[in-house]
């Protein structure tokens, strides 16, 4: 089974999958949420955390009612652990 990152790399062609990345290569995943589907958010964050790429930054953008951030924060902390800021 291929990982989600394999599909992303495949979209950029075979070269992206075979060329070694410089040590300082990183990428950022942006996840948008309104807090309506906490299970989907948790699943997305688990998939991101499971990647074996060494430098992945995750940005969770919460929009809507400010109280949504209070609901989403524990989900982000639980699924990204120490990586959450």
PEQUI-V677531 format. One record per helix or strand of 2 or more residues. SS is the DSSP state (A for helix, B for strand). FROM is the first residue (numbers start at 0). TO is the last residue. If there is no record, write none. Layout:
ss/from/to
SS/FROM/TO
SS/FROM/TO
This chain:
ss/from/to
A/3/10
A/13/17
B/26/32
A/37/48
B/55/61
A/65/82
